[in-house]
Amino acid sequence: MPERINEFGKFGARGIKGHELVARQLDDLAGFVATPVQQRRGLMARLNYLTRSEHARNAAREAGLTVTDRTLKAWTEGKRSPSRKNLERIETAYRTVRRHNVARYLLSRLNRRGRGTRVEFHPLSQSQVARPFQRVVEYRHLNVRRWDGIVGAWVDHDYSRLDDVWVSEVVQDLGSQWGQYEYVSNIGFSA
């Protein structure tokens, strides 16, 4: 059984940890607002999302957006603009609340009533590795049926736990060569 990679890139290989690519893919599936928060349109979209109901306002407060209703009203009416620090808080609160809101939907899409979702592993780039040190690494795919731990770690922004769950529940299912797929050039799945 291979071990986790400690000195990735020592001989010139290039790639990204699989769990980071999974988090990016889940972010894409979550459908965040594309307009930056610094632009008026992006700010208004996030504020509307965070203040459209009492439940949303409470979730925003729990996520770190602790401004008064009077300040929020001034921002939405355009009388005042949030500081850079508050823009960061708005973005963080928006992403946190959005992740919590779409988690259940993503789980049902990815688990597909036990059928799971096909995940494609594109191997790391060895173009900069000297010939004697190159390994034979090929494109692989796997049907992942258990997404609960992965989506739960993503929702909590716990990337250490996401890495552990991704390797132990998914990558190890690739068989005895799973260590070659801890770092990859791309992870693809669509739900």
C-alpha positions as CSV (number, residue, x, y, z in Angstrom):
1,M,0.0,0.0,0.0
2,P,1.5,3.4,-0.9
3,E,1.9,6.2,1.6
4,R,0.9,9.8,1.3
5,I,3.3,11.9,-0.7
6,N,5.6,14.1,1.5
7,E,7.9,15.6,-1.1
8,F,5.7,16.3,-4.1
9,G,7.5,18.0,-7.0
10,K,11.0,16.9,-5.9
11,F,11.8,15.7,-9.4
12,G,9.7,18.3,-11.3
13,A,6.2,16.8,-11.3
14,R,3.4,19.3,-11.3
15,G,-0.2,18.9,-10.0
16,I,-2.7,20.0,-7.4
17,K,-4.0,18.0,-4.5
18,G,-7.3,16.3,-5.5
19,H,-9.3,17.7,-2.6
20,E,-8.5,21.3,-3.7
21,L,-9.9,20.6,-7.2
22,V,-13.0,18.9,-5.7
23,A,-13.6,22.0,-3.5
24,R,-13.3,24.2,-6.7
25,Q,-15.7,21.9,-8.6
26,L,-18.2,22.1,-5.7
27,D,-17.9,25.9,-5.6
28,D,-18.8,25.9,-9.4
29,L,-21.8,23.7,-8.7
30,A,-22.9,25.9,-5.9
31,G,-23.4,28.8,-8.4
32,F,-21.9,31.8,-6.5
33,V,-22.6,35.3,-7.8
34,A,-20.0,36.0,-10.5
35,T,-19.8,39.8,-10.2
36,P,-17.1,40.8,-7.7
37,V,-18.3,42.2,-4.3
38,Q,-16.4,45.5,-5.0
39,Q,-18.9,46.4,-7.8
40,R,-22.3,47.7,-6.9
41,R,-24.1,45.0,-8.7
42,G,-22.2,42.2,-6.9
43,L,-22.6,43.9,-3.5
44,M,-26.3,44.3,-4.0
45,A,-26.7,40.7,-5.1
46,R,-24.9,39.5,-1.9
47,L,-26.8,41.8,0.4
48,N,-30.2,40.8,-1.1
49,Y,-29.2,37.1,-0.6
50,L,-28.1,37.7,3.0
51,T,-31.1,39.9,4.0
52,R,-34.1,38.5,2.1
53,S,-35.5,36.7,5.2
54,E,-35.1,36.5,8.9
55,H,-33.5,33.1,8.5
56,A,-30.9,34.5,6.0
57,R,-30.2,37.5,8.3
58,N,-29.5,35.1,11.3
59,A,-27.3,32.9,9.1
60,A,-25.3,36.0,8.0
61,R,-24.8,37.1,11.6
62,E,-23.6,33.6,12.5
63,A,-21.2,33.7,9.6
64,G,-19.7,37.0,10.8
65,L,-21.6,39.8,9.3
66,T,-22.4,41.8,12.4
67,V,-23.6,45.2,11.3
68,T,-26.8,47.0,12.3
69,D,-29.9,47.0,10.2
70,R,-29.5,50.8,9.8
71,T,-26.0,50.2,8.2
72,L,-27.4,47.5,5.9
73,K,-30.2,49.9,4.8
74,A,-27.7,52.7,4.1
75,W,-25.6,50.2,2.0
76,T,-28.6,49.0,0.0
77,E,-29.9,52.5,-0.6
78,G,-26.4,53.6,-1.8
79,K,-26.0,56.3,0.9
80,R,-22.9,54.7,2.3
81,S,-20.4,52.2,1.0
82,P,-18.9,49.3,3.1
83,S,-15.3,49.5,4.0
84,R,-12.8,46.9,2.6
85,K,-13.0,44.9,5.8
86,N,-16.8,44.8,5.6
87,L,-16.7,43.8,1.9
88,E,-14.5,40.8,3.0
89,R,-17.0,40.0,5.7
90,I,-19.9,40.2,3.3
91,E,-18.2,37.9,0.8
92,T,-17.3,35.4,3.6
93,A,-20.8,35.5,5.0
94,Y,-22.3,35.1,1.5
95,R,-20.2,32.1,0.6
96,T,-20.7,30.4,4.0
97,V,-24.5,30.9,3.9
98,R,-24.7,29.8,0.2
99,R,-22.7,26.7,0.9
100,H,-25.0,25.7,3.8
101,N,-28.1,26.4,1.6
102,V,-27.0,24.3,-1.4
103,A,-25.4,21.4,0.6
104,R,-28.6,19.3,0.8
105,Y,-29.3,19.8,-2.9
106,L,-25.7,19.0,-3.9
107,L,-25.8,15.8,-1.8
108,S,-28.9,14.6,-3.6
109,R,-27.4,15.4,-7.0
110,L,-24.1,13.7,-6.3
111,N,-25.4,10.7,-4.4
112,R,-28.2,10.1,-7.0
113,R,-30.1,7.7,-4.7
114,G,-27.1,5.5,-4.3
115,R,-26.0,5.4,-7.9
116,G,-23.3,8.1,-7.2
117,T,-21.4,10.3,-9.6
118,R,-18.6,9.4,-12.0
119,V,-15.3,11.2,-11.1
120,E,-12.5,11.5,-13.6
121,F,-8.9,11.7,-12.4
122,H,-6.5,13.3,-14.9
123,P,-2.9,12.4,-14.0
124,L,-0.3,14.9,-12.9
125,S,2.1,16.5,-15.4
126,Q,5.5,14.9,-15.7
127,S,6.8,16.9,-18.6
128,Q,9.5,18.5,-16.3
129,V,10.5,15.1,-14.8
130,A,13.7,13.5,-16.1
131,R,13.0,10.3,-18.0
132,P,14.4,7.8,-15.4
133,F,12.1,9.2,-12.7
134,Q,8.9,9.3,-14.7
135,R,6.1,6.8,-13.7
136,V,3.4,5.4,-15.9
137,V,0.3,7.3,-14.7
138,E,-2.9,7.1,-16.7
139,Y,-6.3,8.7,-16.8
140,R,-8.7,6.9,-14.3
141,H,-12.3,7.1,-13.4
142,L,-14.4,6.0,-10.5
143,N,-18.0,6.1,-9.5
144,V,-18.2,7.8,-6.0
145,R,-21.4,6.8,-4.1
146,R,-20.7,8.4,-0.7
147,W,-20.5,12.2,-0.9
148,D,-21.7,13.1,2.6
149,G,-18.3,13.5,4.3
150,I,-16.9,15.4,1.3
151,V,-19.7,17.9,1.1
152,G,-19.8,18.2,4.9
153,A,-16.1,19.2,5.0
154,W,-16.6,21.6,2.1
155,V,-19.5,23.3,3.8
156,D,-17.5,23.7,7.0
157,H,-14.4,25.1,5.1
158,D,-12.4,22.3,6.7
159,Y,-9.9,21.5,4.0
160,S,-7.8,19.2,6.3
161,R,-10.8,17.0,6.9
162,L,-11.8,17.3,3.2
163,D,-8.3,16.0,2.3
164,D,-8.6,13.1,4.7
165,V,-12.1,12.1,3.5
166,W,-11.1,12.5,-0.1
167,V,-8.1,10.2,0.2
168,S,-9.6,7.6,2.6
169,E,-13.1,7.3,1.0
170,V,-12.4,8.0,-2.7
171,V,-8.8,7.9,-3.8
172,Q,-7.9,4.6,-2.0
173,D,-10.7,2.9,-4.0
174,L,-8.5,3.3,-7.0
175,G,-6.6,0.2,-5.8
176,S,-2.9,-0.4,-5.0
177,Q,-1.7,2.6,-7.0
178,W,-3.9,5.2,-5.3
179,G,-0.8,7.2,-4.2
180,Q,-0.3,8.3,-7.8
181,Y,-3.6,10.1,-7.7
182,E,-3.2,12.1,-4.6
183,Y,-1.9,14.9,-6.8
184,V,-3.5,15.3,-10.2
185,S,-3.8,17.9,-13.0
186,N,-7.6,17.9,-12.9
187,I,-10.6,16.2,-11.2
188,G,-13.8,16.2,-13.3
189,F,-17.4,15.4,-12.3
190,S,-20.7,16.8,-13.2
191,A,-23.9,16.3,-11.4
